[in-house]
Amino acid sequence: MSKIISITLNVGLTGLVHLLCCWLPLIVVVFNGVSIGWLAQYQTQLIALQIGVLIWSFYDLYLRASHRSSAFEKKVFWTAVGLTIVLNLIPHRYFQAEESKLAQAQFERIRATRVAQFELQKPPKSVEKLSNTLQSVEGVVPSQIKLTDEGVSVRYYQDKTSEQAILAMLRKEGYQVSTID
């Protein structure tokens, strides 16, 4: 009975940890499935869990005096060790389709940006000059400037500039603007 429990724990725990850490992300990436970015934040813990399970399995197979392990158990163990090394060394992004890589980059760009909206007290004399003023602010995404007679919408990288910096630049250039919440 203890041999069945030992095999189940060695193979079952190792398999479960591999499923979460290595196989699930790889399968999702290969088939361009939904984003499992939430799993990436636990990668370090899952790898530590894998190593812990493998150390326990090694102890159980080779160092525990009361357990006589079979050749099958040892083969499964060393296969799991090999898979752990290979699957943790290969970055999953190599298996992504180009569209998936572009979508991920777009998602990261949008996540790193914010939108600021400003109300113009009077229409600008030159829309082109207003656009150039906004583009001169480091961190403003030039393709994401939307101008109307009543207002301006600007997408910017939050780690490079802020809504207040953009507002200050507009006021410095003589535009009468206020923020829209």
N, C-alpha and C positions, 0 to 999 in steps of 0.2 A: 504493500500500500504506500509506504513512504517513497518507493522508487517512482510510482505513478505521480505522486504529488511533486516530487523533485523534477521530473521531466516536464510536467505541466507548468510548474513555476518557471523553470529555465526557458523553455520554448515559448510559453504563453506570455510571460512578462516581456521577454526580449522582443517577441513579435508585436505586441501591443505598442511598446515604445517606438519600435521601428515604423509601425503604421502611422503614428502621430507625427513623428519627427522627419521621416525620410520619404516614405511611400506616398502618403496623402498629398503633401505639397508637390511632389514630382508628378503624380497622376493628374492633379488639377492643372499644373502648368502645361503638361503635354497635351491635354485635351482642351486647353484654353477655357477652363471653367471659371467659376466665380472667384472673386478675390478672396484669398484666405490670409490676408495681411495680419489679421488678429493672431494667427498662429506664429508669425514671425517674432512677435514680441516675447514669446515663450521659448524661443529656440535654445537659448543658453540653458534654461532649466531642463528642457527635454534632452539635450545632449548630456547634461550632468546625470539625469535619470538613466539614460542609456548606459553610461559608463558605470554607474552604480549597479545596475542590473547585471552587466557583464562581469563586473568584479565579483558580485555575489555568485553568479553562475560558475565562474572560474574556481572560486573557493569550494563551491558545492561539488564540482566535478573532480578537482585535483587535490584539494587540501583537507577535506573533511574525511576523517578516518573511517567513520561508520558507513560511508557511501561508496559503493563500487559502481562506477559509471561504465556504461556500455560504449562501444565504438560509435553507435548512432548518436548518442548524446554529445559526444565530443565533436563529431562532424557537424552537428547542428550548431553547437557553440562556435566553432571556428568559422562556419559560414556566416553566422550572425556578426562575429567580429569583423570579417572581411566586408560584409555589407555596410556595417557601421562606418568603417573607414572610407569606403568608396563613396557612399551616399552623402557623407558629411563633407567630403572634399570637392565634389562636383557641384558648382553653383547651378541652381535650378534655372537661372535665367538663360542658360545656353539652350534649353529645350523650348523656350517660349517662341511663338510665332512673332514675326515683325509687328503685326497689328497689335498684338498683346503688349509688346514692349512699348509701342507708341502710346497706347491707352494708359499704361502704367505711368509713363513719363508725364502725360497730360494730367492724370489724376494728382501726381505729386506736385506739379506746377500749380494747379488750382488750389490744392491744400495749403501751399506755402504763400498764397496771395490773399489779399483782402480787397474789397471794393470801397472806395470813398466816393460820396456824392456831394456835390456842391451846388448851391443855388446862386445864380448870377443875379445881382441886383439890377443891372442894366445889361443889355446885349453887348457882346464884345464888338469892337470896331473891326477886328480881323480874326476870323475863326482860325485861319492858318497860324497867326501869331500865338493865339491861345494854345493851339495844339503843340506848337514848337516849344512854348514855355513849359507845358506839362511833360513833354518828352525830354526836356533838359534835366528834369529831376531824376537822379539816379535811383533805380528801383521801380520806376513806372513802366508798365508794359505798354509799349507804343501801339500795338495793335488792339489794345483794349481801352482806348480813349473814346468815349461817346459824347459828342457835343450836340446840344440843342440850344434854342434861343433862351430857354429858362434855366438850364443847368448843365452840369458836367458830371460824368461818371468815369472814374478812373480805377483801373485795377493796378495794384502795386504789390511788390514783394515786401512782406512785413519785416523781414530781417534787414532790409536795406534802407527803408524810409518809413514814414508814418503819415497818417492823415494830416497831422498838425504841420509837418514839414511841407507837404504839398500846399496846404492852405497858406502857409507863410510865404511860399514862393509866388503864389498867385497874387497875394496882397502886395508883395514887394514889386511886382510888375505892374501894379496899378489897377488890378481887377477888384471890383467890389463883390466879394463872395462870402457866403456863410455855409456852414456844414448842414447837411440834411441827415437827420438821425433815422 
